[in-house]
Amino acid sequence: MEKLPKIIQKSPYIVDEKAGKKAFFTCGLSSKNPYCDGSHKVTGFHLK
């Protein structure tokens, strides 16, 4: 059975930020929510 992602927050993140390239997390493990910090790399989680 495939493991489902952990749901961190069910409401929108409101972020005041500068323009630039950013990666949003989808695995639910990032400590820099809503951005990816690479935590998924040890889990085998990936998008299809």
C-alpha positions in Angstrom: 0.0 0.0 0.0 1.3 3.4 -1.0 1.9 5.9 1.9 -0.1 9.1 1.5 1.4 12.6 2.1 1.1 14.2 5.5 -1.4 17.1 5.5 0.2 20.0 7.4 -2.4 22.7 6.9 -5.9 22.7 5.2 -6.1 26.5 4.7 -4.1 28.8 2.4 -0.7 30.1 3.4 -0.5 33.9 3.2 3.1 35.0 2.5 4.5 38.5 1.8 7.5 37.8 -0.4 9.8 39.0 -3.1 9.7 37.8 -6.7 11.9 34.8 -7.5 12.0 31.1 -8.1 10.6 29.0 -5.3 9.6 25.4 -4.8 6.5 24.6 -2.8 6.5 21.4 -0.7 4.0 18.6 -1.4 5.3 15.8 0.9 4.2 17.4 4.2 7.6 17.1 5.8 9.3 20.4 5.2 10.3 22.6 8.2 10.1 25.7 5.9 6.4 25.5 5.1 5.1 26.3 2.5 8.5 25.9 0.8 10.5 22.7 0.1 13.6 22.1 2.2 14.5 18.7 0.7 13.0 16.6 3.5 11.3 14.4 0.9 14.6 13.0 -0.4 14.9 10.4 2.3 11.3 9.2 2.0 11.2 8.2 -1.7 8.2 10.6 -2.2 8.0 12.0 -5.7 5.5 13.5 -8.1 4.4 11.6 -11.1 
